[in-house]
Amino acid sequence: MEFEVVFWYWWVAAVLLLGIEMMSPGFFFLWMAISALVTGLLLLVVPVMTIEIQLFIFAVLSMCSVIAWKRYMVNHPIESDHPHLNQRGAEYIGRTFTLLEAIENGQGKIKVGDSRWRVEGEDCPVGSTVKVIAVDSTIFKVEKVD
């Protein structure tokens, strides 16, 4: 008994891929779902396609659409009113704080809100005002403000 792929199998695959897309971040599975839908449409028009040709069409359409989307996103990035939303430390660059612990041997601490952050910079006494100039992981790079 030979297995025959009917056009609506690809449409079911498209719906399943859309379901996966809704449960995952990004737009990767969306383009695969569209490729499955197009493959199903082509099979509806040309019902004598072998499974190998169908899989080839699906693979090529999937790769081309994902690559095209990635290129589009590089050229047209999404603008955000909160560009540092998931980069907690980056939002503090340019702000000034008072030292909680003196910077000795290049390291000290500041208090930001209800948390303490390690800082690196030139040696300064407790109570000095410092400006955050960069962030390296969870360490602020600071310079003394006169």
N, C-alpha and C positions, 0 to 999 in steps of 0.2 A: 504494500500500500504506500503510495507516494503522498507526501504532505504538500498540499497546495495552499499558497498564501493568497488570500482574498484581500481586496483593497481596504476593506474596513478593518482588517487586522492592524494596518498601519495607523488608522485613525484611533483605534483603541490604544495603541502604543503612544500616540501623540497626547491623548488624554492622560495616560499614566505619567508621561514625562512632565506634563503641565502640573500634575499633582505633586510630583517630586520638586518641581520648581517652586511651588508655593510653600514648601516646607524647608527650603534651603535658601541661603543668601546668594545674591548675584543673579546673573541672567544666563547662566550656562545651559541649563536644561530647557529653557524657553526656545532657544535656537534649534536644539535637537528635536523638540516637539514640532516646530514648524517644518523641519526637514522631514519628519515622519508623515506629517499631513500632506506635504507636497509629493512624497513618494507614493502615498496612497492615491492621490489624485492622478499621478502618472500611470499607476497600475490600473485605475478605473478606465483611463483613456486607451492604454495599451495592455490589455489583459494577458498577453502571451509572454510577458517578461519573466525570466527565470529568477529564482530567489537570489542567485549570485549577483545579477544585474541590479535587483532591488536593493540589496545590501550595499553594493558599490555606490549607487545613487544616494542612498541615505548617508553613507559615510562621507562622501564628497560634499554633499549639501551641508551636513553638520559642520565639517571642518571649515568650509568657506564662510558659512554664516557666523561661526564663533570668531574666526579671524577678522572678518569684516567688522563685527561689533567691537572687538578689542581695539582695532585701529580707529574706529569712530570715537571711542571713549578717550583715546589718547589725544585726538585732535579737538574734542569737545568735552572737556572735563565738567563734571557737575559742580556748579557754584553752590557754596553753602554759607549761611549766615553764622555758622559755628564751625569754622574750619579746623579747630583744635579739639573737637568734641571728644574723641577717643585718645587724645594725647594730653593726658592730665597736666604734665609739667610744662608743656609748650605754651599754655595760656598764661603762664606767669612771666614769660620773657618780657623784659622792659619794665616790670613792676619793682618797686622798692620795698624792702622789709628791714626790720630791726633784728640784729643778731641776738639769739637766745643763748647761745654758747659762743665764746670767743673763737675766732679762727686762729688756730695754732698749728704750726707745721702745715699750713695750707688747707686745714679742714675745720669746720665748725657746724653749727646748726641754726636754723631759723624756724619760726613758727608761722605757719600759713593756715589760717582758719583754726581748725582743731587738730591739725597734724604737724609733725616736725619733719623737716627736710634737711638732709645733709647738704652742706655747701662746700665749695672749693674756691679758694681765691687767696689774695694777699692777707697776711696776718692782720687782724683787727680786734680790738677789745669788745667785750659784751656791751650791747646797747648801740653799737655803730650801725649806721644805715648803709645797706648794700643794695645794689641793683642786680637783678638776674639778667645775665647776658646770653646764657645758653643752658641747655639741659642735656645731660649725658645719662641716659637711663633714669635713675631716680636721684641723681645728684645735680644740684644747681651749680653752675659756674657763675660766680659773682664778682663784682668790682665795687670798691668802696666809693660811696657818694660823699662829696665834701659838703 
